[in-house]
Amino acid sequence: MSKTTAEMPEEGRAEKSEGIDPKLLDLLVCPLTKTRLTFDRERCELVSDAAKLAYPVRGGVPIMLPSEARSLDKA
């Protein structure tokens, strides 16, 4: 059975909220444009400036589906 965030030791919670492994970030590209991504630690998202999309990272796992991405367009 997995522990909830409240049941985890404080250091476990900090690791989970940090987001994504830097080695994984080096390997990932935007699925639409094939360009590099940057990690927005505050929003826990991988950002594609070329596609103007932000892909969520949930529990350290990037969700690289355009249908799950948030649009960065100001409109």
N, C-alpha and C positions, 0 to 999 in steps of 0.2 A: 504494500500500500504506500502511495507517495505522500509526502508531508506537505501540508499547506505552508504558505509563506510565514504565517504566524508561528508555526511549529518549528521552523528552521532556525538554526543558530544565526546570530546576527551576521557573521561573516559569510554564511551561505546565502543570505538575502542580498548582501552587497554584490556578490559574484553574479547572481542572477540578474540584477538590475543593470549591471555594466553593459550587457548587450551581446557582443559578438566577438569571436576569436579573431585576432588580427591576421592570422594565417589564412583563415577562411575569407576574410575581407579582401585579401590580395588575389584570391582565386575567382571571386564572384564578379560578374558583369551584368549590366542591365539586359534582361532577356529580349527587349525590343531593339535597342540600339547597339548592343555589344560593347558599350563604353564602361569605364570605371565607375564605381559607386563610392560615395563617401558616407560615413556613419554619423548620424545625428544622435548623439548620446542622450540629449535632453528628451527627444521624442521617441527614442529607440526605433529609428528607421534608417534604412539604406536609401540614400538619395541619388537619383539619376538626374543630373542637370540637363543632359541631352534630351531625355524623354519628358522632363518636368514631372516626374513621378517620385513618390516616396514609398518604398516597400516596407511593411512592418516587420519587426523582429520580435517574435513571441517565445519567451523562455530560451533565448539564445539561438533560436532557429529562424533564419530568414524566410519569409513567405514571398517567393519570387513570382507571384502570379499577378499580371497586370490588372486583373479584376479585383484584387485585394489592395492594390496600391492607391495611395491618396494623391490626387492631382495637386501640383504646385502652382497651377495657373491662378492668377489673381482674380480672374473673372468670376 
